[in-house]
Amino acid sequence: MTIPELREKSIKLAKLILSNAALSILLMLVLMANALQDLKTSFVIFVWTFSISITQWIGLGFIYRLIDRKISWIKAPVKKVLVQIFTFLAYSIFAYVVMQFANYYIWRGILPAQSWPWIVSSIPVTVLISLFISLIFTAIGFFFAWKNSLIQAEKLKAEMMVYKYESLRNQINPHFLFNSLNVLSDLVYDDQATAVKFIRQLSDLFRYVLDSRDKELVPLKDEMEFIRSFIFLLQTRFEEKLEIIIDVKPDSADYIVPMTLQLLIENAVKHNEVSETYPLRITIRKNKDYLEVTNVLRPKNVGEDSKKTGLRNIVQQFAFFCDRPIEILPSEEQFMVRIPILKLTEK
């Protein structure tokens, strides 16, 4: 443990002790008429009330943190409140009874069997105090959960904007336009029919980019149509050097984050050799509730321009819509990314 951490823990412990000491003194003055009768009596009553107060706060704080880790305010608020109230009550009564037994025996020499009637008569007060503390913890916990959810929503919203910007920039970056126009200029002279088809596919591609830039999710069917246009442009450029196999039959309820597949294909082309000697093969297939994008692994040096943000952006965006993570599965011979197919009920 570092010195700053030790100092912070010491400060928290001092605050806990001082706050419970102050609470004990307050209880002495308000509830016990003979609290200031003499120094010995004051000391005994203070230690008595302090032992009860400190065990209540430490125990209830531990239970609160445990429940907070196990049950989410967002997913199960009613369950969390009920569990918290009942566990608080059970612990408060148990800790109160134990400490009362101990204090009666230590300070007055009274055995538990003899002190039990007095302890039982004061349990209702303990229940009320426990309920009050439970309400305080519940209110504080709900407030911080609400505040954290707002912060997280704003963070994810900002990440979504970054992702959309990166996606749009990747689609219409100068290299992409330069390569596409170079291919088109050659086709105009050599194969006019293919040139016309190339222009139409390029137009469809940019139309999809503009239409989907403000959408959080798109039907998988629409994404696959866009990908076929994108693949046509790539294969027209690389010819037999690039092979892309699609085995996907989307359902009407299947959705995906826009341009996810395009980024994965472009990453594969960018990071791997595409040549006559080493043609690049990419496979896109549907496997139950996942899309699997796999490419042969023949890494090339992409230079300093690669910021390696593509996959990170995709992972962040899918985390916004579902609990199923994106799986990145590299091996010696291939690189696979498993993308969860989204349903609107997951959103």
N, C-alpha and C positions, 0 to 999 in steps of 0.2 A: 504494500500500500504506500502510495506517495505521500509526501508531507502535506500538499494541498488537500488531498482526499481525507487524510487523518484530521486535518484542521476543520474541514467541513463536517465530518462526523462528530467531532468534539463540540462544535457549535450547535448542531442539531440536538445532541444529548443534553447540553446545558439548557437549551430552550425548553426541552421536554421536562426536565427536572424543575426549572423555575416556574413554568406555567402550572404544573401540578402542585407545586408548593403554594403558589398563589391561590389556586382553586381550593386547596385544603384549608388554608387560613380563612378564606371566605366562608366555607362551609362551617368551620368552627364558630365564627362570629355570628352567623345567621341562625344555625340550627341548634347550637349547644350553649345553654345559658351559663354553665359552669366552666366554660372553656378557659376563662382567664382567672379562675379561682386562685391558683398558685402556679409557680413555675413548673413543678412536676406534672401537675394535671394538664397544663397547656402542652407540655412536651409529649405526654402520652397520647392525648387527643390528636395532636398534629401528626404524629407518626401513624396513628390508627387511620385517620382519614387519608393521609398521603399514600399509605400502602394500598388502600382500596382504589384511590384515584389513579395511581400510576399503573396498576395491573389492568384497570379498565381501558385506559387509553392505549397502552402498548398492545394488549390483546386485540382490541377492536381495530386498531390500525393495521395489525398483521392480517386479520381476517378480511378487512376491506381490500388490502392490496392483493390478497390471494383470490378473492372473488373477482376483482377487477381484471386479473389476468385470465381467468377461466371463462367469464361470461361477458359478452359485449353489450355495451349500452345501446349500440345501433341495432344489433340483430335481435336481442331479447331483453328489452327494458323492463317489462313486467316481471319476468322470471328473476332478473337481477335484483329488483327491489324486494320481492318476496323472500328470496334466499338470504339477502342481506339482513332483512329485519329479523327473520327467525334465527339465523345464526348469531346475530348480535344479542338477541334476548337470551338464547341458550348459554352463550359464553358469559354474558354479564351476570346472570343468576348464579352460574357455577363458580365464577371467580369471586363474586361477592360472598357467597356462602363459605368458600374455602378460607378467604382472608378474615372473615368474621370469626370462624372457628379458631384460626391461628391467633388473632388478636385477643380474644377472650381468654384463651389459655395462657398466652405469654404475659399479658398485663394484669389479668385478674385471677389466673389459676383456675378458671372454670372449664370443665370438660365439655366436649361437644354435645353430649347427651343433655347436659344441663342448660347450655346456651341456645339450643335449638329453638325453643319457643320464642325467645327474643329475636332471633335471626329471622324466623318465618314472618313475624309481625312487621318487619321492616322491608321485606322483599318487594311489596307493591311500589314503594318509593324507588327501589332499584329498577324495576320494570319501566317506570315512567322516565327515569333518567336515561335508561338504555334506549327507549323509543326516541327521546329527544336527540341523543347522540346519533342514532341511526338516521334520523331525518336530516341532521346536519351533514353527515357523510354522504347521504344520497343526493342532497341538493348540490354539494360541492362536486361530487363525481359526475352528476348529470351536466353541470355547467362546463366542467373541463372537457367532457366527452363531446359536448356540442361545439365548444370552441375548437377542439382538435379536428372535428369533422369539417368545420368551415375552412380551417387552415389547409387540411389535406385536400379538400375539394378545389381550393384556389391553386394549390401546388400542382395537382393533376391537370387542372385547366391550363395552367402555364405550360406544362409538359406537352399537352395535346397541341397547343399552338406551335411549340417548337417542332414537334413531329410533323405537323402539317406543312410548316415552312420548309423543313428539310425535304419532305416528300415532293413538294412542288418544285423546289430548287433542283432536286435530282432529276425531275422530269424535263425541265426546260433549261438545264444548265448549258453553257456554250459548247461543251464537248459533245453533248448529245445532239444538239442542233447541227453542229459542224459535221459530225459523222453522218447524220441522216441526210443532210443536204449534199454531201459528197456522193453518197450512194445514189441519191435521186438524180444528180447531174449526169452520172454515168448511165443510169437507166434510160434517161430521156433520149439518148443517142442509140443505145444498144437494144432496148426492149421497152417500147412505148406502152404496151399493154400492162406490163409489170409496173412501170412508172406511175400509171394512172391508179393502179391498185395500191401502190406504196403511198401515194398522196392521200387516198381515201383512208387508209389505215392510220396514217399520221394525223389526219384530221380527227378521226374517231378517238385517238389516244388523247389529244389535247382537249377535246370536248369533255371526255370523261374526267380528266384532271380538273377542269374548271367546274364541272357539275358536282364533283364529290368533295371539293376543298372545304365546304362548309358542313359536311355531313360527318357525324361521328362513326356511324356504321353504314355499310352498304350490303345489299344481298350478294351472297357468294356467286350467284348466277351472273350478276352484272360485272363483278370483279373478274370472273373467268372470261367473259367476252372481251373485256379490256386487255387482259393478259394475252389473249390470242392475237390482238392487234399489235401489242408490244413484241410478242415473239416473232410475228411476221417481219417486223422491221429489223430485229436482230438477225434473224436467219437470212434475210435478204443481204445483209451486210457481211455476215460470216460464212454463209453458204453451208457446205458440209462440215465445216469446222465446229459448228454448234448444233447439238441435237437436244431438243426439249420434248419430253414425253409427258402427256397429260392424261391422267386416269381419274377424273373427278366427275361425279354426277351429283350436282348440288340439289338439295331439297329446297322447297319454298321457304322453309323456316331457318335456313342457314344464312348467317351473316358474318361479316369480317370487317376489320378496320381497313379503310380504303388504301389501296396501293401497297399493301403488305407484300403480296407476292411479287410485285414489280421490284420492290427494294431487295428482296431475297435473290431474285434472278440477277439483278444488276450487281449485287455484291459478289455472286458466284463468278460472273464474267470479269469483274474488276480484279478479284483476288486470285484467279486461276488462269493458267495458260490456255489460250484458245488458238490452236494452230492445226495445220494438216497432220503434223507428226503426233500431236496430242489434242485430238478433238475433245471439246467439253460436252459432257452429257449431264443434263439436268432432268430430274423426274419429279413431277408433282402428282401426288396420289392422295385420295381420301381414304383414311383408315378409321372407321367408326366416327368419333367426334373430333377427329384431328385431321389437319392437312399436313402431309409430310413432304417437305421440299429437300431433295437429296441431289448432291452434285459430286462428281469425281473430284478428288482432291489432288491438284497439282499446283501448289502455291507459287505465285510469282511476286516479285518485289513491286509493290504498288507505289513506292516512294513516300515522301513526306506529306502528300496531299491527303492520304487516308487518315481520317480522324476516328475511325472505328465507332461511329455514332449510330450507324444504321440499325444493327441488332439491338443496341441499348434502347433506342427510341421505340422500336417495336415492342420490346418486353415491357416498357413503362406504360405504353398505351393499352396493351391487352390487360395489364394488371388493373386498369381503371374499370374494365367491364366484366371481369370474371375472376374467380379464385383459382382457376386452373392455370398453372404457369406455362409459359413457352419453354419447350425442352430443346436444348442445344446439345447435339450428340456428335462430336467429332471423333473420327477414328483415323487410322493410318491411311486408308484408301478412300474414304468418303467423308462428306460433311452433311449432316442432317439437321434440319430444324423442324420441330413439330409445333404446329400452330393450332390452338384450340378453335374449333368452329363455334361461333357464338349464336345464342338464341336470344330473342328479344326479352325473354323472361329473366335472363341473367343480368341484364343492364341495371 
